[in-house]
Amino acid sequence: MRVIVTGGAGFLGRLLIEGLQADGADDIVVVEIADADIPGCRVIQGDLAHDDILPALINDEPCTIFHLASVVSAGAEADWEHAVDQNLGGMLRLLEACRHSDHLHKVVFASTLAVFGGFTAGGNVGDVVKQTPSGTYGTTKAIGELLINDATRKGHIDGRSARLPTVIVRSGAPNAAASGFASGMFREPLAGLASVVPVGEGTVMVLGSAQNTATCIQMLAEVNGDDLGHDRAVGVPGLSATVSEMLAVLEKVGGPEARSLVELAYDAEIDALVRSWPAVLDDTRGRKLGLPADLDLESMVRAYVETLNH
Ligand SMILES: NC(=O)c1ccc[n+]([C@@H]2O[C@H](COP(=O)([O-])OP(=O)(O)OC[C@H]3O[C@@H](n4cnc5c(N)ncnc54)[C@H](O)[C@@H]3O)[C@@H](O)[C@H]2O)c1
């Protein structure tokens, strides 16, 4: 079966593709705006939101489409027009291609806990809590989730949305996510470089490891649609931690030298956006559906260190 990954050259896309290949997928097509070379994949360079790429890819057989292409949080706050154009435009173009296809395609959409905000800011959320996003990014993702539910109800797709926690430790260059410091505060000091944390030490984040999150996205495609019911959006398991707990783990894994490389330089705008996200996720539904969870923060960071040694 053909697998299509939009935004597949990104951080999570590459990990997801490795997992799919390890499980035997051998017809993977990546739709990616950036120029990229991904081992074992056909890469079609283009803009999902504006170029007519998908119809020709999904004509022959039912496919599984992982939709990861997105403008992310701080980038979306900085440029509303671009975020709406890309995130809603990309989703509509994808759903339109599926609606006109002769086959029923599975679509797994990478959503986010940033669909929550407003009265749930810094609070406890789960899959039955109302979505009141406090940012443009979360708003476009919440709309995407609703469109996935409706397209599934109409029989245009068999859809699922994975509400992802903040993923650490992101390797490579940071993207425009407001949560980027949560990776940088481990990645940079563990490489002997300085890093800045723009939020307060008491700020709480819901975190997932890169590997576990990519596995959950892949597994969500395998979940029986009837078990999901009408609401196809699932909270992917994540752990809560304050920034000071994250700093303590950095010190435990990297020593006091690593900890000393982190500077706390408060940025009220970033802190407000991060604090608008939930602090605790009730992931009971995701776990019941078989999605795995990380053990603890320290093992997440140590797993990242392991990847550096290979
Ligand atoms: N990493 C996280 O912490 C996190 C948390 C919650 C949700 N998510 C979601 O997961 C997905 C993947 O995240 P990531 O961290 O890998 O992001 P990323 O920025 O590393 O990857 C996104 C990829 O999408 C591509 N892209 C963007 N617009 C495109 C377009 N119009 N057409 C084709 N390709 C396009 C980018 O070039 C990039 O390679 C995103 O949808 C993101 O919103 C990520």
The ligand as an SDF file (V2000), in Angstrom:
LIG
                    3D

 44 48  0  0  0  0  0  0  0  0999 V2000
    7.3240   18.8050   17.0400 N   0  0  0  0  0  0  0  0  0  0  0  0
    6.3880   19.1250   17.9270 C   0  0  0  0  0  0  0  0  0  0  0  0
    6.6810   19.3820   19.1110 O   0  0  0  0  0  0  0  0  0  0  0  0
    4.9400   19.1300   17.5270 C   0  0  0  0  0  0  0  0  0  0  0  0
    3.9740   19.2770   18.5310 C   0  0  0  0  0  0  0  0  0  0  0  0
    2.6390   19.3150   18.1780 C   0  0  0  0  0  0  0  0  0  0  0  0
    2.2890   19.1950   16.8340 C   0  0  0  0  0  0  0  0  0  0  0  0
    3.2440   19.0590   15.8710 N   0  0  0  0  0  0  0  0  0  0  0  0
    2.8270   18.9470   14.4710 C   0  0  0  0  0  0  0  0  0  0  0  0
    3.4820   17.8540   13.8680 O   0  0  0  0  0  0  0  0  0  0  0  0
    3.7970   18.1470   12.5080 C   0  0  0  0  0  0  0  0  0  0  0  0
    5.2730   17.9210   12.2400 C   0  0  0  0  0  0  0  0  0  0  0  0
    6.0270   18.7060   13.1470 O   0  0  0  0  0  0  0  0  0  0  0  0
    7.6030   18.8550   13.0100 P   0  0  0  0  0  0  0  0  0  0  0  0
    8.1180   19.1910   14.3460 O   0  0  0  0  0  0  0  0  0  0  0  0
    8.1570   17.7040   12.2600 O   0  0  0  0  0  0  0  0  0  0  0  0
    7.6670   20.1840   12.1000 O   0  0  0  0  0  0  0  0  0  0  0  0
    8.7540   20.5890   11.0140 P   0  0  0  0  0  0  0  0  0  0  0  0
    8.6510   22.0740   10.8730 O   0  0  0  0  0  0  0  0  0  0  0  0
   10.0770   19.9940   11.3430 O   0  0  0  0  0  0  0  0  0  0  0  0
    8.2250   19.8670    9.6950 O   0  0  0  0  0  0  0  0  0  0  0  0
    7.1750   20.3590    8.9130 C   0  0  0  0  0  0  0  0  0  0  0  0
    7.5350   20.1050    7.4610 C   0  0  0  0  0  0  0  0  0  0  0  0
    6.4500   20.5330    6.6410 O   0  0  0  0  0  0  0  0  0  0  0  0
    6.9880   21.1340    5.4820 C   0  0  0  0  0  0  0  0  0  0  0  0
    5.9610   22.0120    4.9120 N   0  0  0  0  0  0  0  0  0  0  0  0
    5.4510   23.1450    5.4670 C   0  0  0  0  0  0  0  0  0  0  0  0
    4.5170   23.6750    4.6580 N   0  0  0  0  0  0  0  0  0  0  0  0
    4.4300   22.8550    3.5800 C   0  0  0  0  0  0  0  0  0  0  0  0
    3.6210   22.8650    2.4050 C   0  0  0  0  0  0  0  0  0  0  0  0
    2.7550   23.8500    2.1550 N   0  0  0  0  0  0  0  0  0  0  0  0
    3.7550   21.8640    1.5130 N   0  0  0  0  0  0  0  0  0  0  0  0
    4.6540   20.8700    1.7370 C   0  0  0  0  0  0  0  0  0  0  0  0
    5.4440   20.8080    2.8300 N   0  0  0  0  0  0  0  0  0  0  0  0
    5.3250   21.7870    3.7430 C   0  0  0  0  0  0  0  0  0  0  0  0
    8.2130   21.8970    6.0040 C   0  0  0  0  0  0  0  0  0  0  0  0
    9.1310   22.2040    4.9540 O   0  0  0  0  0  0  0  0  0  0  0  0
    8.7790   20.9010    7.0000 C   0  0  0  0  0  0  0  0  0  0  0  0
    9.7130   20.0180    6.4000 O   0  0  0  0  0  0  0  0  0  0  0  0
    3.3320   19.5690   12.2530 C   0  0  0  0  0  0  0  0  0  0  0  0
    2.0530   19.5060   11.6540 O   0  0  0  0  0  0  0  0  0  0  0  0
    3.2310   20.1580   13.6400 C   0  0  0  0  0  0  0  0  0  0  0  0
    2.2700   21.1760   13.6990 O   0  0  0  0  0  0  0  0  0  0  0  0
    4.5560   19.0290   16.1900 C   0  0  0  0  0  0  0  0  0  0  0  0
  1  2  1  0
  2  3  2  0
  2  4  1  0
  4  5  1  0
  4 44  2  0
  5  6  2  0
  6  7  1  0
  7  8  2  0
  8  9  1  0
  8 44  1  0
  9 10  1  0
  9 42  1  0
 10 11  1  0
 11 12  1  0
 11 40  1  0
 12 13  1  0
 13 14  1  0
 14 15  2  0
 14 16  1  0
 14 17  1  0
 17 18  1  0
 18 19  2  0
 18 20  1  0
 18 21  1  0
 21 22  1  0
 22 23  1  0
 23 24  1  0
 23 38  1  0
 24 25  1  0
 25 26  1  0
 25 36  1  0
 26 27  1  0
 26 35  1  0
 27 28  2  0
 28 29  1  0
 29 30  1  0
 29 35  2  0
 30 31  1  0
 30 32  2  0
 32 33  1  0
 33 34  2  0
 34 35  1  0
 36 37  1  0
 36 38  1  0
 38 39  1  0
 40 41  1  0
 40 42  1  0
 42 43  1  0
M  CHG  2   8   1  16  -1
M  END
$$$$
